[in-house]
């Protein structure tokens, strides 16, 4: 009787091991397919129409507003940073709210306003 019980337990262990082995093989296959698909889609995303709108005639112009109050230390870097944007049509408007430092003078001298 105990030999049948031991044989049954061994058979059950082997069956469970084979089941989990097959199940994990299927999961590994599905994961590999998904990884391949994600990598392929990621490489395609670089060449999609996302950047086409930059060069389209239908791209609307925008205005970039920069508020400035006593910003003489950083105003030139801020404006220079905004001017490096890739957007095709934009204007930069610096709103000087009665600064008591040389913010306005720096802008006038640097950009010949």
N, C-alpha and C positions, 0 to 999 in steps of 0.2 A: 504494500500500500504506500509506504513512504517513497519507494522508487518511482511510482506513478506521480506522486505529488512533486517530487524533485524534478522529474522530467517535464511535468506541466509548468512549473515555475521557470525552468530553463527555456522552454519553448516560448512562454509568455515574454520573458526578457529579450529573447532573440527577435520576436515579432515586434515588440515595442522599439527595439534598437533599429530594426530595418525601417519601421514606419517613420521614426524621427530622422533617420538618415535620408530617406527619400524626400521627406517634407523639407528638410534643410537644403537638400540639393535643388529642389524646385524654387525655394526662396532665394538661394544664391543665384540661380539662373535669372529669375525675375529682377533681382537687384542689379545684376550685370547689364541686363537689357536696359533698365531704367537709367543707369549711370551712363551708358553709351548714348542714350537718347538725350539726356541732359547736357552732356558735353557737346554733342552735335548741335543742339538747339542754341547753346551758348555761343558757339562759333558763328552760327547764322545770324544771331542778334546784332552783331557788329555791322552787318551789311544790310540791315533792313531799312525801312523808310524813315527811321527815327531822325536821321540827320538831313533827310531831303527837305524838310520844312524850313531848314535854315536858308536854303538857296531858292526857295519857291517865291514867285511873284506875289503870292497870296499871304505871305508872312506879314503880319501887321507891325508897324513901327511901335516902339514903346518909349516911354520917358522914365528915366531912373532919377528919383528924387533923393538927394543927400542933405539932410538937415545938418547945419553946422553952427554951433555956438561955442566960441572960444576953443576952436579945434586946430590951432596953428601947428601943433606938433604932429598931427596925423592927417590933415586934410589932403596934402599932396599925395600921400600913399594911397589914401582912399580913392581919390579921383583916378589915379593911375591904375589902380586895381580894377575899377569899374570900366575904364577904357580898354582893357584887355579882353573884354567879353567877346564871344564868337557870334553873338546875335547880329544879323545883318544891318538892321536899321534901328538905331536908338539914339536918344539924346540924353545928355546928363545935365540935370538942373541942381545946382548947389543952392540951398536955401540958407542964406546967412541971416540969422536973427539978431542983428545989432551986436555982433561980437565986439568985445572990448580989447581983443588982441589983434594980431596981424593976419587973421584968417583971410579976409577979403583981399588985402594987399598981396599976399602970397599967390593967391589965385590969379589976380590981375597980372602980376609980373610973370608968372610961369606960363600961363596960357594966353597971354596977350589979349586980355579982355578989354 
